[in-house]
Each structure stands twice: as C-alpha cells, then as structure tokens.
C-alpha cells in the first residue's frame, strides 16, 4: 500500500495551478521515458525537477568555475571586477542551490552535473 497519489492528471494540475512547479511537473511527465502517466508519481516527478527549479546564475557559475581553477575569492573578485564579498555571496548562493556542504562539495557537484567544465 502506498501513500503517494498515483495517476495524477498533470494537465489538470498545470491548468489549476498556474505556477512554475506545476509546469515543471507537466514537462517532466511529458519527458519521462518508458513511464506511462498512470505510473508517474508526484513524488518522483518532484525529485526529477528539484535540480531545475533553481538554476545557477551566470555570475554564480563564473565564481564556481574560478573556484574550481583554484582561485581564492579575492583573486576571483579581481578577475571578474567585483568585490570579494560579492564573490563570497555568489558561492554561498550556489552552495545553497546545489545543496552542497562546502566549496569542494560545490565544485564536485557542479562538475558532475555539467554546470562547469
């Protein structure tokens, strides 16, 4: 017995709730491979869309890329022409969005997800 509501009519959700989560659920359902809509659970769809709900900004991506190259916050700030505190805030925001524990974990996740090269 499962407590997750299965066979959720995503079209109805997308129409009833005009928000980003409903649209993303519907898109995920449409892109799901080999799963008919009857077997796609709302919980599984939410897990698949969790990453795409908070993408990194270009500046956050730049800061993570320079951190991956071994640059300090001060050096990254000099390269990008912004304050070191701003670099720190971009890295903190990126860590929060990728659910990383520290800077090394952030870089590893960003590399694995293909956010940086």
C-alpha positions in Angstrom: 0.0 0.0 0.0 1.4 3.4 -1.0 0.5 6.8 0.4 1.6 8.6 -2.7 -1.2 9.6 -5.0 -0.6 7.9 -8.3 -2.1 8.7 -11.7 -2.1 12.4 -11.1 -3.6 14.2 -14.0 -0.8 16.7 -14.7 -2.8 18.6 -17.3 -5.3 19.4 -14.6 -2.6 20.5 -12.2 -1.0 22.7 -14.8 -4.3 24.3 -15.5 -5.5 24.6 -11.9 -2.2 25.9 -10.5 -0.6 28.4 -12.8 2.9 28.3 -11.2 6.4 27.1 -12.1 6.2 23.8 -10.1 3.0 22.6 -11.9 4.5 23.5 -15.3 7.8 21.7 -14.4 5.8 18.6 -13.2 3.9 18.5 -16.5 7.2 18.9 -18.5 8.8 16.1 -16.6 5.8 13.9 -17.1 6.0 14.6 -20.9 9.7 13.8 -21.0 9.6 10.7 -18.9 10.9 7.7 -20.8 9.0 4.5 -20.6 6.7 5.6 -17.9 3.0 6.0 -18.8 1.2 8.8 -17.0 -0.6 6.3 -14.7 2.6 5.1 -13.1 4.3 8.5 -12.8 4.0 9.6 -9.1 4.0 13.2 -8.0 6.9 12.5 -5.6 9.1 11.0 -8.4 8.3 14.0 -10.6 9.2 16.4 -7.8 12.6 14.6 -7.3 13.4 14.9 -11.0 12.6 18.6 -11.2 14.3 19.6 -8.0 17.5 20.5 -9.8 15.9 22.5 -12.4 13.9 24.7 -10.1 16.9 26.8 -9.0 19.5 27.1 -11.8 22.7 29.0 -11.1 23.0 32.5 -12.5 25.8 33.3 -14.9 27.8 35.1 -12.2 27.4 32.2 -9.8 28.6 29.8 -12.5 31.6 32.1 -13.2 32.5 32.2 -9.5 32.2 28.4 -9.2 34.3 27.9 -12.3 37.1 30.1 -11.0 36.9 28.4 -7.6 37.4 25.1 -9.5 40.5 26.5 -11.1 41.9 27.1 -7.6 41.3 30.8 -7.4 40.6 32.4 -4.0 37.7 34.7 -3.5 40.0 37.7 -3.7 41.6 36.5 -7.0 38.1 35.8 -8.5 36.9 39.2 -7.5 39.9 40.8 -9.2 39.3 38.8 -12.4 35.6 39.5 -12.5 35.8 43.1 -11.4 33.6 42.7 -8.3 34.1 42.8 -4.6 35.4 39.7 -2.7 32.2 39.8 -0.5 30.1 39.6 -3.7 32.1 36.5 -4.8 31.5 35.0 -1.4 27.8 35.7 -1.6 27.6 34.1 -5.1 29.4 31.0 -3.9 27.1 30.8 -0.9 24.0 31.1 -3.1 25.4 28.4 -5.5 26.1 26.1 -2.5 22.5 26.6 -1.3 21.1 25.9 -4.7 23.1 22.7 -5.3 22.7 21.6 -1.6 26.5 21.4 -1.1 28.2 21.3 2.3 31.3 23.3 1.4 33.2 24.8 -1.5 34.8 21.5 -2.5 31.5 19.7 -2.5 30.0 22.5 -4.6 32.7 22.2 -7.2 32.3 18.4 -7.3 28.6 18.7 -7.8 28.9 21.3 -10.4 31.4 19.2 -12.4 29.2 16.1 -12.1 26.1 18.0 -13.2 27.9 19.5 -16.1 27.4 23.1 -14.9 31.1 23.8 -15.3 33.8 22.1 -17.4 
